[in-house]
Amino acid sequence: MESRLKKSTMFLGLLILTSIIACSDETGPAATTAVPKTSATTESGMSIASQPSPQVVGPVTAPQSPPSDEPVAEPSLSMSDRSTSVLEPQPNRLEVCGTSEFGRGAQTTRLPLRCIRANYGLDGPNGPPMLAPQKTIKVESYVIPSGFRKSLAAYWMNLGDNEHGVLLLAPKDWSLLSADVGANGSHGIRLVHPDDPEQFIDYFDQGGCQGCLIPNIGTYFPQLKSWAEEQGYEVNPQPGINERTTLTPNLVAYRKQTEKSGYALHGVAYQEHGGGGGVFRSVEIQLPASAKATATIILNLFAALHPDPLK
């Protein structure tokens, strides 16, 4: 495994994977992304390393929403395109609600769990949404490198049914700028640095809005452009994407242009498609360009929670 990792490189943010492994003597192959064992293709000649899929205990993924053509409130290709100038942090909607566990045995790391109180478009089927998950969240096969264990926290948002939620990694002192769950199942989160709004994490799932997600599938996954057009939707190119790596047929990593000097914007997108519909969700992070390792660790969790369904 170690020799295979040495031969593999990591695209996210043009960061060589071994540079993360070197962050700590305790960091081994399990500390990197738990991406399925599949060959990655890339437009820039780099690839992502392969690891076993993670074992997760707890409700951390979204169910597939019923198909709908109802547009989401923010139908843009990327949440990162939005201005934060009119938004204010919402401290009363973010609070520590326990701990989460990553790794197993001697490599187990407990991170603070910060729970997000979202705005809900509909009442949930199982009563009012609870703030905290009903079970301890454990991602046994995803090890947090020792150099990041004191700086990160897990963030969790109930999707409204008290059974499913969104799990993210982010710096432990960040603020919540927005968190919403729409009536059509679309949901999004924006976390920001408390003193620098140019540092942010955006998570977005387009739920059951097929008229929103199908064009995005064709945009972020060029190999599916023809499929998206066959469904009757126009696919517009995403000029902001500078580089892109296909990690699995369902997962792509990319880097986008940013107008902010000294910052870098990286993301990972996930898709499912078939039967005239699909799923599209993504996470993007903008940090100082010098913080590539932090960006990679955060994005790797998203990749690890979306293994290749064929494996």
Order of alpha helices (4+ residues) and beta strands (2+ residues): alpha-alpha-beta-beta-beta-beta-beta-beta-beta-beta-beta-beta-beta-alpha-alpha-beta-beta-beta-beta-alpha
